[in-house]
């Protein structure tokens, strides 16, 4: 039995633009260190929507993990 291993992945950013609508930008990575650096470099208005990680489990079988994030926008209360 071998150790599980990350082979590659994709970090998906979303950005809303009134003129173009919802846009997605894909950033590939090959190590968890690269993923970490991409996440730290993310800046508004790009929001991380999901992370897809592909690799092998301990039996060397291919596995895909998908992490999905939800975000909301909170506006300040307006006087009534």
C-alpha positions in Angstrom: 0.0 0.0 0.0 1.4 3.4 -0.9 0.6 6.9 0.4 -2.2 8.8 -1.2 -1.0 11.4 -3.7 -2.2 14.7 -5.2 -1.6 14.7 -9.0 -3.2 18.0 -10.1 -6.2 20.2 -9.6 -8.1 23.3 -10.6 -9.0 26.3 -8.6 -12.1 28.0 -10.0 -12.7 31.7 -9.4 -16.0 33.5 -10.1 -16.5 37.1 -10.9 -19.8 39.0 -11.5 -19.8 41.7 -14.2 -22.9 43.6 -15.1 -21.9 43.8 -18.8 -20.7 40.2 -19.2 -22.6 38.4 -16.4 -21.0 35.6 -14.4 -17.4 34.7 -15.5 -15.3 31.8 -14.4 -11.5 31.7 -14.4 -9.6 28.4 -14.0 -6.2 28.2 -12.4 -4.5 24.8 -12.6 -2.2 23.6 -9.8 0.0 20.5 -9.3 0.8 20.5 -5.6 -1.0 21.6 -2.5 1.7 24.3 -2.0 0.7 25.8 -5.4 -3.0 25.6 -4.3 -2.2 27.4 -1.1 -0.3 30.2 -2.9 -3.1 30.7 -5.4 -5.7 31.0 -2.6 -3.5 33.5 -0.7 -3.1 35.6 -3.9 -6.9 35.7 -4.6 -8.1 39.3 -4.6 -11.5 41.0 -5.0 -13.5 40.9 -7.1 -12.5 37.3 -7.8 -14.1 34.8 -5.3 -13.0 31.2 -4.9 -16.0 29.1 -6.0 -14.6 25.6 -6.0 -11.4 23.5 -5.8 -11.1 20.2 -7.7 -8.3 17.9 -6.6 -7.3 14.8 -8.6 -5.0 12.2 -7.2 -4.6 8.6 -6.1 -5.8 6.9 -2.9 -3.7 4.4 -0.9 -4.6 1.6 -3.3 -3.4 3.7 -6.3 -7.0 4.2 -7.5 -7.9 7.5 -9.1 -9.9 9.9 -6.9 -11.4 13.3 -7.4 -12.3 15.6 -4.5 -14.5 18.7 -5.1 -14.7 21.4 -2.5 -17.5 23.9 -3.2 -17.9 27.3 -1.4 -21.0 29.5 -1.1 -20.8 33.2 -0.5 -23.3 35.9 0.2 -23.3 39.6 0.0 -24.5 41.5 3.0 -25.6 45.1 2.6 -25.7 47.5 5.5 -29.1 48.1 6.9 -30.8 51.1 5.4 -33.0 53.4 7.6 -36.7 52.8 7.1 
